Amino acid sequence: MNRRKNACRLAVFTAAMIVANAALAADFPATPPVPGPAPQLSVPTPTVQTLANGLQVVSVRRAGLPLVTAQLIVRSGGEMDPPPLAGLADLTANLLSKGAAGKSAPQIAAAAEALGGSLDAAAGWDESAVGITVTTPKLPQALDLLAEVVRRPDFSAEELKRAQAQAIDDLRLLLSRPTALASLAASRGVFGNGAYGHSRGGTPASLARIGRADVQRLHAALYRPDNAILVLAGDIAPAQAQQLAQASFGDWARPATPLPARPVGKAASHVPAVLLIDQRGAGQAGVVAAHAAPPRSDGDYYVGTVANAVLGGSYSARLNEEIRIKRGLSYGANSRLQPLRDAGLWLASAQTKNPSAAQVVELMLGEFKRLGGSRVGDDELAARKATLIGGYGRSLETTAGLAEQVGELAVYGVPLDEIGRYVAKVQAVTPKQIEKYADKHLAAGAATVVVVGDAAQFAADVRKAHPQAALLESTALDLDSPTLQPVVGK
């Protein structure tokens, strides 16, 4: 009896859901609505001032909410890692808040918390930064704390050892993921032995080699006022920004020695154009296709930004449409464009079942080719522009996001008033410009393709289309080597 009652209830519930879904379907159009007009963003033009010691002070005022984000940015990052010490810049930045000016790591964290904020420090390519967000009345104390960790870090042996162990554990976990390993190998294929070619987070071997003297040496060479930018975003006027910067950083001595020369970002590659990395037993394969891209200063920066949005910059972009939505070969496929100071990287990635890796490779390369061989439709272009503009608008909603956007412009020497021209620049990109840009930078045969996974399940299929594909064992991989292979006799 109970079974019959439950069956009847289920039937009634199912019928009700069918009716409800039908009603909902009737209320919604079969196709998404046309994107609305682009929002009008009101972004104040940042003000730039320079202290006598060379420190650049950039302030952008947003009144109405008593909050300020302060970021001290050094114009150097992972590209300055010495070849045997990949990850040194990242490790140095992470150690800044782990002891400084006689304060221990817990004391620094408590001091930041007492101000209502927390210190965040990290290194990227071309920059290293430490920042904090506080209410306006707490800003002087926050800047004093920022100055202490940037100018007087302890770099204690104990904290260095702890940070190394944590970084190595995190890295080993990362390298166990097929797509992450494929991305690192593809970057080496694009940048070769150049400064951007190594793993910015280091390798287990390189991190273990780093000593306290190495960290101190890098800090002394790069953390100096004439190589730094103080960004203040929020409820602060330019005159107040200069006054507070002078109080906390004005006595930061400028060294008499010149800044170290920047190494070349991109050099000749010794990685095969198609590389298969056997990670035996891997449940899935990571597929990556990468191209060299222009630097951030390139005049077609916004064309590239929109082109990437069309290719794989969102859920409804072409890569995800072809690989996930149409064929169900992955939970997600995407691409990113990373313009750096003197080079750039365009990288597409997806994770898939091992047997379908070869198919995903061809789909990726086909989408690269299609972007440079045909015009983007008006509706598709409008949708991708709307996604970009919406994301940009959201990034400026917080003082931290505003500081990050302003800081990036300052690091790459882009006129700071461009922060208010993003919408117009994106809207001005045409289908013809995208086609021309992609044809130039995504040329067939110029990609580095890396597939990581259980090679027994995909190597033969990949080699049907790419007979030259090389095969390496993941256990024998050397990410510190320009060839990804250990030096014979080492």
MORATA-V277104 format. One record per pair of residues at least 6 apart in sequence whose ideal C-beta (glycine too) atoms are under 7 Angstrom apart, sorted by sequence separation. I is the first residue (numbers start at 1). J is the second residue. If there is no record, write none. Layout:
I & J
I & J
This chain:
50 & 56
51 & 57
81 & 87
82 & 88
99 & 105
112 & 118
174 & 180
175 & 181
191 & 197
294 & 300
311 & 317
312 & 318
323 & 329
324 & 330
338 & 344
395 & 401
396 & 402
410 & 416
463 & 469
478 & 484
481 & 487
50 & 57
81 & 88
98 & 105
112 & 119
122 & 129
310 & 317
311 & 318
312 & 319
323 & 330
324 & 331
338 & 345
409 & 416
451 & 458
462 & 469
477 & 484
478 & 485
48 & 56
49 & 57
81 & 89
97 & 105
100 & 108
103 & 111
121 & 129
134 & 142
309 & 317
310 & 318
311 & 319
312 & 320
324 & 332
352 & 360
478 & 486
80 & 89
121 & 130
188 & 197
232 & 241
324 & 333
337 & 346
396 & 405
409 & 418
48 & 58
120 & 130
132 & 142
187 & 197
294 & 304
323 & 333
350 & 360
395 & 405
406 & 416
409 & 419
476 & 486
78 & 89
97 & 108
108 & 119
119 & 130
120 & 131
293 & 304
335 & 346
336 & 347
451 & 462
46 & 58
47 & 59
77 & 89
78 & 90
320 & 332
335 & 347
459 & 471
472 & 484
46 & 59
119 & 132
320 & 333
335 & 348
406 & 419
472 & 485
46 & 60
118 & 132
132 & 146
319 & 333
320 & 334
405 & 419
117 & 132
184 & 199
230 & 245
319 & 334
334 & 349
44 & 60
117 & 133
130 & 146
319 & 335
348 & 364
455 & 471
44 & 61
117 & 134
333 & 350
44 & 62
116 & 134
332 & 350
115 & 134
116 & 135
130 & 149
230 & 249
112 & 132
130 & 150
330 & 350
331 & 351
312 & 333
330 & 351
97 & 119
116 & 138
312 & 334
313 & 335
330 & 352
452 & 474
115 & 138
312 & 335
329 & 352
97 & 121
225 & 249
311 & 335
96 & 121
117 & 142
115 & 141
266 & 292
94 & 121
115 & 142
225 & 252
308 & 335
323 & 350
329 & 356
93 & 121
94 & 122
226 & 254
308 & 336
93 & 122
225 & 254
308 & 337
319 & 348
93 & 123
119 & 149
171 & 201
224 & 254
329 & 359
330 & 360
392 & 422
171 & 202
224 & 255
329 & 360
90 & 122
171 & 203
172 & 204
227 & 259
305 & 337
90 & 123
97 & 130
112 & 145
171 & 204
304 & 337
89 & 123
96 & 130
111 & 145
389 & 423
93 & 128
167 & 202
168 & 204
312 & 348
323 & 360
389 & 426
301 & 339
308 & 346
388 & 426
89 & 128
168 & 207
221 & 260
167 & 207
168 & 208
323 & 363
108 & 149
298 & 339
322 & 363
385 & 426
385 & 427
164 & 207
296 & 339
164 & 208
293 & 337
295 & 339
296 & 340
78 & 123
294 & 339
295 & 340
296 & 341
319 & 364
322 & 367
77 & 123
78 & 124
79 & 125
164 & 210
293 & 339
295 & 341
77 & 124
78 & 125
79 & 126
101 & 148
295 & 342
77 & 125
100 & 148
295 & 343
319 & 367
77 & 126
100 & 149
295 & 344
318 & 367
77 & 127
294 & 344
381 & 431
75 & 126
77 & 128
101 & 152
292 & 343
293 & 344
75 & 127
76 & 128
97 & 149
100 & 152
160 & 212
292 & 344
293 & 345
74 & 127
96 & 149
100 & 153
293 & 346
73 & 127
74 & 128
96 & 150
99 & 153
100 & 154
105 & 159
99 & 154
157 & 212
160 & 215
290 & 345
291 & 346
376 & 431
73 & 129
290 & 346
311 & 367
375 & 431
72 & 129
96 & 153
99 & 156
155 & 212
290 & 347
375 & 432
71 & 129
72 & 130
95 & 153
376 & 434
288 & 347
289 & 348
71 & 131
95 & 155
99 & 159
155 & 215
288 & 348
311 & 371
375 & 435
70 & 131
98 & 159
155 & 216
288 & 349
310 & 371
374 & 435
69 & 131
70 & 132
287 & 349
286 & 349
287 & 350
372 & 435
69 & 133
95 & 159
307 & 371
95 & 160
98 & 163
286 & 351
287 & 352
67 & 133
68 & 134
153 & 219
310 & 376
372 & 438
284 & 351
285 & 352
316 & 383
317 & 384
371 & 438
372 & 439
67 & 135
68 & 136
95 & 163
195 & 263
284 & 352
66 & 135
67 & 136
70 & 139
94 & 163
195 & 264
196 & 265
284 & 353
285 & 354
66 & 136
194 & 264
195 & 265
196 & 266
284 & 354
287 & 357
310 & 380
372 & 442
68 & 139
125 & 196
194 & 265
310 & 381
341 & 412
371 & 442
70 & 142
91 & 163
194 & 266
285 & 357
70 & 143
150 & 223
194 & 267
287 & 360
314 & 387
72 & 146
191 & 265
192 & 266
193 & 267
287 & 361
310 & 384
368 & 442
125 & 200
191 & 266
192 & 267
265 & 340
289 & 364
309 & 384
369 & 444
70 & 146
91 & 167
192 & 268
265 & 341
289 & 365
192 & 269
265 & 342
266 & 343
287 & 364
72 & 150
192 & 270
265 & 343
306 & 384
309 & 387
190 & 269
289 & 368
306 & 385
309 & 388
368 & 447
87 & 167
189 & 269
189 & 271
306 & 388
365 & 447
188 & 271
305 & 388
189 & 275
361 & 449
185 & 275
361 & 451
185 & 277
357 & 451
346 & 441
181 & 277
357 & 453
136 & 235
354 & 453
136 & 236
190 & 290
354 & 454
358 & 458
143 & 244
147 & 248
151 & 252
178 & 279
189 & 290
190 & 291
357 & 458
361 & 462
147 & 249
186 & 288
190 & 292
355 & 457
187 & 290
354 & 457
355 & 458
358 & 461
362 & 465
140 & 244
144 & 248
178 & 282
182 & 286
186 & 290
354 & 458
358 & 462
139 & 244
143 & 248
181 & 286
182 & 287
183 & 288
357 & 462
178 & 284
182 & 288
140 & 247
178 & 285
179 & 286
178 & 286
179 & 288
90 & 200
90 & 201
86 & 198
87 & 199
90 & 202
86 & 199
87 & 201
87 & 202
297 & 412
79 & 195
86 & 202
91 & 207
296 & 412
79 & 196
81 & 198
86 & 203
87 & 206
91 & 210
86 & 206
87 & 207
95 & 215
306 & 426
85 & 206
305 & 426
78 & 200
84 & 206
88 & 210
92 & 215
302 & 425
306 & 429
85 & 209
91 & 215
302 & 426
310 & 434
84 & 209
85 & 210
88 & 214
92 & 218
303 & 429
92 & 219
302 & 429
307 & 434
306 & 434
85 & 214
89 & 218
88 & 218
303 & 433
307 & 437
303 & 434
307 & 438
304 & 437
303 & 437
300 & 437
80 & 222
196 & 340
76 & 222
196 & 343
294 & 441
74 & 222
293 & 441
74 & 223
194 & 343
291 & 441
76 & 227
291 & 442
75 & 227
191 & 343
74 & 227
74 & 228
75 & 229
73 & 228
190 & 345
291 & 446
72 & 228
73 & 229
291 & 447
290 & 447
72 & 230
73 & 231
187 & 345
289 & 447
290 & 448
71 & 231
289 & 449
186 & 347
70 & 232
288 & 450
68 & 232
69 & 233
183 & 347
287 & 451
68 & 233
69 & 234
234 & 399
68 & 234
183 & 349
233 & 399
285 & 451
286 & 452
67 & 234
68 & 235
285 & 452
286 & 453
67 & 235
68 & 236
285 & 453
66 & 235
233 & 402
284 & 453
55 & 225
65 & 235
179 & 349
233 & 403
54 & 225
58 & 229
62 & 233
282 & 453
53 & 225
54 & 226
62 & 234
63 & 235
179 & 351
231 & 403
282 & 454
53 & 226
55 & 228
56 & 229
57 & 230
58 & 231
59 & 232
60 & 233
62 & 235
178 & 351
233 & 406
277 & 450
279 & 452
281 & 454
285 & 458
51 & 225
279 & 453
280 & 454
55 & 230
61 & 236
231 & 406
273 & 448
274 & 449
275 & 450
276 & 451
277 & 452
279 & 454
61 & 237
231 & 407
273 & 449
59 & 236
271 & 448
278 & 455
229 & 407
59 & 238
231 & 410
276 & 455
80 & 260
229 & 410
59 & 241
229 & 411
79 & 262
276 & 459
57 & 241
79 & 263
57 & 242
79 & 265
276 & 462
57 & 245
49 & 238
55 & 245
47 & 238
274 & 466
49 & 242
276 & 469
278 & 471
51 & 245
55 & 249
274 & 468
276 & 470
51 & 246
273 & 468
274 & 469
275 & 470
276 & 471
277 & 472
278 & 473
279 & 474
278 & 474
53 & 250
55 & 252
275 & 472
277 & 474
51 & 249
272 & 470
51 & 250
53 & 252
53 & 253
54 & 254
277 & 477
53 & 254
270 & 482
271 & 483
270 & 483
271 & 484
126 & 340
125 & 340
126 & 341
190 & 448
189 & 448
189 & 450
186 & 448
186 & 450
185 & 450
133 & 399
133 & 400
182 & 450
182 & 451
182 & 452
181 & 452
131 & 403
178 & 452
206 & 480
178 & 453
205 & 480
203 & 479
203 & 480
129 & 407
199 & 479
198 & 480
127 & 411
126 & 411
197 & 482
193 & 482
192 & 482
181 & 474
188 & 482
184 & 479
188 & 484
185 & 484
69 & 399
68 & 399
69 & 400
67 & 399
71 & 403
69 & 403
73 & 407
71 & 407
75 & 411
62 & 399
73 & 411
62 & 402
60 & 402
60 & 406
35 & 382
35 & 383
58 & 406
39 & 389
35 & 386
38 & 389
41 & 393
58 & 410
43 & 396
39 & 393
56 & 410
41 & 396
58 & 416
46 & 406
48 & 416
46 & 416
45 & 416
45 & 417
46 & 419
45 & 420
43 & 419
43 & 420
41 & 420
41 & 423
38 & 423
38 & 427
86 & 480
